[in-house]
Amino acid sequence: MFVNIMSWHEIISNRTPVRTKDSTGFGYVAGEYKDSLVVIEGKIVSHEYVIPKDKIEKYDGRELSLKMRHDEMNSDYEF
């Protein structure tokens, strides 16, 4: 089940920060692809991830929190 978010467009255009379950900053939302979000981590050397929306724990109006820890972000989600 997806977190009820009124406007994915707003989250994308604001480059909303993403945080993992273990409170690690994990980049920002850069786009949407089907039922997933494209998240970019890193500034100089960046990695792109496609994160299913059902992996989102909550949105507090400022950042998205994921249901996964940072060490769980592996090649399954890397784009």
Buried (B, 14 or more C-beta within 10 A) or exposed (E): EEBEBEEBEEBBEEEBBBBBBEEBEBBBBBEBEEEBBBBBBEEEEEBBBBBEBEBBEEBEEEBBBBBBEBEBBEEEBEE
